[in-house]
């Protein structure tokens, strides 16, 4: 069992960054400098998202509208409703900041790379997975901030000014990347390995700044082991419910499409969520708000890797023809 559990190497980097922030938190002018660097890195990240993402592929994929509609429904309707249900958990069991963090992760789009990879391993419809995951991220640029503002504003989560920051720091660079894709898209695609430095570097900057602010403001003293255990249990239950809903809810689809819906509709994007949190939320509270996303990300990777391998073996098993 231990051999089958694979830890995401990037998550290890994130945890190391958290450790550095705990030991050497940024303060004063250093913190301000890191904050400005994070703003620039996030804007560059979403510019590259715009330059890489083919709008034509997402639009062409809409021809399979039932599949994509089901994934969008799971991502931006079912997940937020479950996130609202989590808010009913008493604060004595799960602190308010963590509950809001769960609600925030429920508003995020699906992942791209892992959704496609798991669909491929499970012998699902890979072209449909590419379109579904791309469409989810395309919609998430607009839908996630709106959902977050709608659901969290009444709970003290974000302000209207944060939505303007999203437009300036996320949406505007993304649109610019789309407009310039004709000229820079090929270069971005050819050099995607090198551009991962920007992807991951911006996320690590967000984590360092957020957790540094949390250390300086002393918010981590409010997080007990019991609350952390409750958060892990919440993430496990949340993922299990969504996996069950997407699998059994898609039983009328072809087997390959059903697999695609399972993996594209049950994921949440760490790569998109952490930069968005850095823009939408301010101060040390960001650390607690993104903690549910970090835990959910690793849990979804381990669970979906096991499910994908099992479905893949089932697809490869020879059919037994009765004598």
Steps between C-alpha positions, in 0.01 A plus 500: 500500500781741581653448156175599334473829691689758293565842644488788255860638479366852457299464820828415675641830370195679634542339841868598502396856419258491792786383722722785382220749564463359852871534575576816301178695442520812286452820700482871432662616176596145406139393522396797284760406240380140491141622470584711193697212347201272555268744323729509195546122499124434518431742214769328291359159590152585373644663189668168424174316571333719240779448248496122545129426514344447159158663503419325172554155657267587787235634263529196270465274800163651582352273234509234771281732706342237727837384629638850547177622654518219754860587591414870534197410714713289732778760518306823545165386645531169689834586662388846626180351641706245690728783616196681636398183682842494670422843647244327723779321687541663846796735534608300805569208265625686190612863543325763288812581296538135400132472410533806278811343348297189414235722340770680300646175366149390399478808273819419308522350148620150426863407449637450150808279513387246760144476362636412156765266638256302717247483216770355277609242760138392553444468120250786488424753227825701500404758230181574695704530821730754335202709389313463831799597715592790271142626497481473880813713539380747238172545688679503836682823418162676525269261686728426798543864612127562453403188696753581770371854530138383511548221754774641722416871508207442735736307727771764514716331237577760233404853401384649173843657456652153486291422191647808333847369589405172331405689185830689497738228616341185356242570230683782318829303464304191393310693231826659384654153471202387291531804273874444450473121473534516122851638536625356831293180538740285301803619695317445830400146398852409386656629821243376750762314704688819569180692563412259781742709703255789473204274578650345808704801605192721520316240709794463737515879536131509591550226759806669652334842524175356640661277761752770596213738571333227701810453712543873559134539599505184714199329342652151510466488876125475444527176301486187718575141404131423541407771249761369257363146534147631441622680187659183361180307567296774330719490190478119481121502535464785250707316239319170562158663456600673175659184361182307575275768349704535181535123453142395565354819356675429167391137471298577184813613316733274305763335726782718361299820547395391847865469598570847360218650706625319810848645486428846352201563726661401829823703489594842628796694367780588741687682221207737447374513857811619681567800272132595511503484880800731501294758312158448660609488864743711697705459814593198705155344464601381151708224655202340672273558201728312258583217741185302403596530133852370565368200691222428251750515214715222643201288603346525152829399337542190714136390476463564126832330422372182666160524327654568159735202531211274599281616209794464262563141606130424462503641144805292408363176646406254225133427470398148601293342226263239641539153354 
